[in-house]
Amino acid sequence: MPSNNILVDVSALIDNYLQGLYQASSAILTEVFHPDARYINTVTGEYLYLSVSDYFKIVDQRTAPCELKQPRRDRIISIENDGENMAFVKLSMQMYERQYLDYLTLIRSENRWQIISKVFSFKPLKGE
């Protein structure tokens, strides 16, 4: 059940999103993404624009960072919202020897927050 605090609800959704990535679980990610969501990778030479169902196929083929015994390193940089139906989250995480920067657009749909777009980039971690 949603709370009356948008930041609490959005933060909980983002924690589930990050846990889904850490476990490489499309089952978890299905709960946080809107069915019409889009996935966009902005790394030069590796541009991808996918539906969320195509993105989940990629996730399901990964070896989960938790299985690789990689520590979960992530943080929310900022959350902005319009007060009712739209929010924007900027976050940072490390996985697979890369530093990721995600920009997530969220909408309130079906009485809950959902990710409608994921635009991200990454850089290799130095010295690893």
C-alpha positions in Angstrom: 0.0 0.0 0.0 1.4 3.4 -0.9 2.2 5.8 1.8 1.4 9.5 1.9 5.1 10.3 1.4 6.2 10.4 -2.3 9.9 10.2 -1.3 9.3 7.1 0.8 7.4 5.4 -2.0 9.9 6.4 -4.7 12.8 5.3 -2.6 11.2 2.0 -1.9 10.7 1.5 -5.7 14.3 2.4 -6.4 15.5 -0.1 -3.7 13.5 -2.8 -5.5 14.9 -1.7 -8.8 18.5 -1.9 -7.5 17.8 -5.3 -5.8 16.4 -6.6 -9.2 19.6 -5.6 -10.9 21.8 -7.0 -8.1 19.9 -10.3 -8.4 19.6 -10.1 -12.2 15.9 -10.8 -11.7 13.3 -9.8 -14.3 10.7 -11.0 -11.9 11.6 -8.2 -9.4 12.1 -5.7 -12.2 8.6 -6.4 -13.6 7.2 -5.0 -10.4 9.0 -1.6 -10.9 8.8 -1.0 -14.6 5.7 0.1 -16.5 4.9 -2.4 -19.3 5.4 0.4 -21.9 8.8 1.5 -20.4 11.8 2.1 -22.6 15.5 1.3 -22.0 18.1 3.5 -23.6 21.9 3.0 -23.3 23.8 6.1 -24.3 27.3 4.7 -24.3 29.0 5.7 -27.6 29.1 2.8 -30.0 26.7 0.7 -27.9 23.5 2.7 -28.3 20.5 0.5 -27.5 16.8 1.4 -27.5 14.7 -1.4 -26.2 11.3 -2.3 -24.9 11.2 -3.3 -21.3 10.4 -6.9 -22.3 13.5 -7.0 -24.5 15.5 -5.5 -21.7 14.3 -8.3 -19.3 15.6 -10.9 -21.7 19.1 -9.4 -21.4 18.8 -9.3 -17.6 17.7 -12.9 -17.5 20.9 -14.0 -19.4 23.2 -12.2 -16.9 25.1 -13.8 -14.1 23.8 -11.9 -11.1 26.3 -9.6 -9.2 25.2 -11.3 -6.0 26.2 -14.7 -7.4 29.6 -13.2 -8.3 29.9 -12.1 -4.7 30.2 -8.4 -5.8 29.2 -6.0 -3.1 26.1 -3.9 -3.8 27.3 -0.4 -4.3 24.6 2.1 -5.2 23.2 5.4 -4.1 20.4 7.8 -5.0 21.9 11.1 -6.1 18.6 12.9 -6.4 14.8 12.6 -6.5 12.7 15.3 -8.1 8.9 15.2 -8.4 6.0 17.3 -9.5 4.1 16.4 -6.3 1.6 14.0 -7.8 2.2 11.9 -10.9 5.8 12.2 -12.2 9.2 11.9 -10.6 12.8 11.8 -11.8 15.6 9.8 -10.1 19.3 10.1 -10.7 21.4 7.3 -9.3 24.8 5.7 -9.4 25.8 2.1 -9.0 28.7 -0.3 -9.6 28.3 -3.6 -11.3 30.3 -5.8 -13.6 33.4 -3.6 -13.1 31.6 -0.6 -14.4 30.3 2.6 -12.8 26.7 3.3 -14.0 24.8 6.5 -14.0 21.0 6.1 -14.4 18.4 8.6 -15.1 15.0 7.1 -14.4 11.6 8.8 -15.2 8.8 7.5 -13.0 5.0 7.9 -13.4 2.2 7.2 -11.0 0.1 4.6 -12.8 -2.4 2.1 -11.5 -2.1 3.7 -8.1 1.6 3.1 -7.8 5.0 4.5 -9.0 6.6 2.8 -12.0 9.6 3.4 -14.1 8.6 4.6 -17.6 12.1 5.2 -19.0 15.7 4.2 -18.1 18.4 6.2 -19.8 21.9 5.4 -18.6 25.6 5.3 -19.3 28.6 3.6 -17.8 32.4 3.8 -17.6 34.8 1.0 -16.7 36.1 1.1 -13.2 39.8 2.0 -13.1 42.2 -0.5 -11.6 39.7 -3.4 -11.6 
